[in-house]
Amino acid sequence: MPRDPIVVVEPRRPRAHCAECREGPLRRMVLRCSVPLCLDCVGLGHLVYLPRGDAALTRRAREAGEVWAVVVRHDRRRTRYERQGILVEEAALARAEAACLADAGARARRRARDAVRRAASDVRFTAAVTAEVRRLFPGCPADRAAEIAAHTSARGSGRVGRTAAGRALDERAVTAAVRASVRHRDTEYDALLAAGVPRRQARVRVAPAVEAVLASWRR
Ligand SMILES: [Zn+2]
């Protein structure tokens, strides 16, 4: 059963004194039937303050302790209270901090494992694309095939996963990648674009040269 939190009020201008021990003016107080009491007199003097802002730490600190209180302050027009933070047992806060740290460590370790797995899958994927380029274009130099595969993998593998990898390995997709590479590397395509020739026109102009290279690599 959820415990109702004790509400500790933080007045904007401390004026009130504790009705029991006369301590004051009180920076934080509990109101019992509108009567101000200091935290010591209500048995909360041992609690430590945790400002709001870290939701996970706040939740854990609340759950780790027996006693906690919510600290509120009147907003300017005194129409409502604003939560400032909580008061919790010091040991509970320490346990909560340790749990959050352990969590952060676990997340970092998982990120590192994921990165290793992704890198390995990228290597396997690049090798598969290289093999496919070499199967379709036996005349394509090995280092060129590897370069085309690396370029394709960088766009297709780790980020979008198996479907894209499968698509990238598709014969048409591999041929398109090889064709694009030849267009940029073995023809005047880039120079034409740089000279202001429209893309479509440049493609048409270099198409025979591209197809000639592809034909020589197919043999
Ligand atoms: Zn008191």
Residues whose N, C-alpha, C, O or C-beta is under 5 A from the ligand:
A	BS01	ZN	C18 E20 C21 R22 E23 C38 C41
